[in-house]
Amino acid sequence: MLLKICVAQLNYCVGDMAGNARKIIAAARKAYAGGARLVLTPELAICGYAAEDLYLRPAFIQACQDAVDLVAKELAGLPGLSVVIGCPAQVDGGPGLRTHSVSLPRLYNAAYVLQNGLRVHTYAKQELPNYQVFDERRYFTPGQGACVFHVGQGDDRVALGVLICEDAWFEAPARQAKAAGAELLVVINASPFHLGKGDEREAMMQSRAKSCGLPLVFAHLVGGQDEVVFEGRSFAVQADGALAGRALSFEESLFAVDVLRNPGAALYLAAACAPTRSLEADLWDALVLGVRDYLGKNNFPGAILGLSGGIDSALVLAVAVDALGADKVRAVMMPSAYTADMSWLDAREMAARMKVRYDELSIEPQVQAFKASLAGEFRGLAENTAEENIQARIRGVFLMALSNKFGSIVLTTGNKSEMATGYCTLYGDMAGGFAVIKDLLKTTVFKLARWRNENDPYGTGQNPIPERIITRAPSAELRADQTDQDSLPPYEVLDAILQRYMENDESIESIVAAGFDAALVDRITRLIKLNEYKRRQSPIGIRVSHRSFGKDWRYPVTNQFRA
């Protein structure tokens, strides 16, 4: 073996430069003791990804540099060790131009190579993504040229070329590194999860390794950061594109890759290979990690949610318990005159299965008080959504009051189908701090509920969701005999339209041409447009699709265009 590489696939926290530095130091020492002589950290590991407008603050950049110096100093006593560490770096040592009106980035998204307590090389990311959730051109300027460094001595000396994330999706940076003498590519990354992204990423890197004829080690981030999740799943690829090994998904790992040389002098890699996973397993772990890190990194003591007896709140409760443990989750049932008996019974049953604190707080006295106060204003008018929404808003007030009193964050339970069409109440069921299933279509909610009943990945109990919750017709229970399909088409049809129009940007005409009813498509797309003002006021939620209602959906509220 020429070289053992350790990928420090760790969960870093944005803005905690000292804490991130300590994690890197501890990981490097452990890896060194195990024989590793090269440690790779993910993209921008020292400050966490992504720090957004913190990059514009000089004090933040200085703290990043201080943290890199700390890592170099603490690891200087480990002879032969090299560490590649992701960090923002000033261009030519100078600050960017910043006025009240304009900010011109003078930063690199960089990687430092540390050896013997010194920064011996700096590589600046060349390809800066500016799509979906990425805004890197807002903060960084592109680098130029390759970075190749060496690890080992004599015949065991290996030349390594550094790339950063998006660089590896283009041919030129890899070719530059090879032309500069690289025998092996090391790619440090922070690539947000969406369903199926892991397979896409591996396939792309296999193609890149094959096209340039060099083996490749892909070092990835794990953890949740606001609405995005990073799944880890670092990996290694042979020069012919074959997968050499893969780290665990959604878990911290010190992923070891052995570098060897065959008789023909070419390098090849050896590593353990975690098994492939189902899409549902990835989706569940993404939601769990997103909840755990959002609450943990923001120091919330626990979570509270309204448990209605319906499928959405049931799924959120199951996710929350898997993420936090039953002792940190509280469920509140808030019945009205329209709450069906089976909703009570099913909510109680699920709370018992999940072993969470469960309370019932009737909203009916408050509903009647509101109606009495508004009787003069509403005289002669039939009841409609105004009265329905009063119920939802009273529930929001109850939950937020409990949150204020006890410190737990309110988890909202609305899904993507509801967010798209506005089938939700502003300041009602939308009131809260974190929207767990905001990016799950209703059909996906049902599929995932069934998957969770068949699997118990965190040991909190199989079959947490009573069967009737899954099989009954969904209802907001805000009026007598109400079902979702009174207001919306069947979810299979609705979600298919949403995927085409919202996620894939298909035109109304192409959706109709695919066989969907023209009047229905017109209605659904109109609802998407009209309810942008609601979505702007909703809590952030976990992104699990390639296009969510968040950073990668930026439509004006005031807008007369629709196609």
Secondary structure, DSSP 8 states (H G I E B T S, - for coil): --EEEEEEE----TT-HHHHHHHHHHHHHHHHHTT--EEE--TTTTT-S--GGGGG-HHHHHHHHHHHHHHHHHHTTSTT-EEEEEEEEEGGG---EE-SS-EE--EEEEEEEEETTEEEEEEE------STT--HHHH-----S--EEEESSGGG-EEEEEEEGGGGGSHHHHHHHHHTT-SEEEEE------TTHHHHHHHHHHHHHHHHT--EEEE--EEEETTEEEEB--EEE-TTS-EEEE--BSS-EEEEEEEEE-TTS-EEEE--B-----HHHHHHHHHHHHHHHHHHHTT---EEEE--SSHHHHHHHHHHHHHH-GGGEEEEE---TT--HHHHHHHHHHHHHHT-EEEE---HHHHHHHHHHHHHHHTT----HHHHHHHHHHHHHHHHHHHHHH--EEEE---HHHHHHT-S-TTTTT-SSEETTTT--HHHHHHHHHHHHH--TTSS-S--S-HHHHHS-----SSTT--GGGTS--HHHHHHHHIIIIIT---HHHHHHTT--HHHHHHHHHHHHHTHHHHTTS--B---SSS-SSTT----SS-----
